[in-house]
Amino acid sequence: MDFTGICDRLKAIGAPGILGVDEPREKNPEDKKDLGRAGDSFVLVDPEELEGFLRFCRDDTELQFELLCDLTATDPGNDDEELWLNYNLLSIAHKHRLAVKAKISKENSNAPSVADVYRAAQWHEREAAEMFGITYRNHPDPRHILLPDDWIGYPLRKDYEYPKEYRGISCE
């Protein structure tokens, strides 16, 4: 099934939280500020509806996205007030993929955990929590896996300032 077919199916079954879809496009030559958009097509979802949306994607027999390939976040820039949550799904049975994104505020960066839907999300959410400062509500094990518990800041945010040293060890 192609991206359009997947979107049509999601709408037909009433998947919760769909805010829109975005597909790559060429830049508009008449608008000098328009850079176009490269990359994968994706479905934009309300972050509070992520768990239900992903459950629909997993359980629907025509979609059957049984595998969460990746879950991460991105920080578009210092001036941007939101972080992007990125989920990449794969259906082995139907041989199709889906990119799902949601926006959350940097100021109040929390989202529901989807570890009950995809067990693989546990480790991915723990990494995104440490690197971007996202709190995943109802996560079964929110311990750090990459950084020490007393590390200050979130290294993958664009506004992060690296420390000169940590516990007497140079970070430069």
Secondary structure, DSSP 8 states (H G I E B T S, - for coil): --HHHHHHHHHHHT-TTEEEEE--B---TT-TT---B-S--EEEE-GGGHHHHHHHHHH-TTT---EEEEEEEE---TT--EEEEEEEEEETTTTEEEEEEEEEESTT-EEE--TTT-TTHHHHHHHHHHHH--EEET-S----SSS-TT--S-TTSTT----SEETTEE--
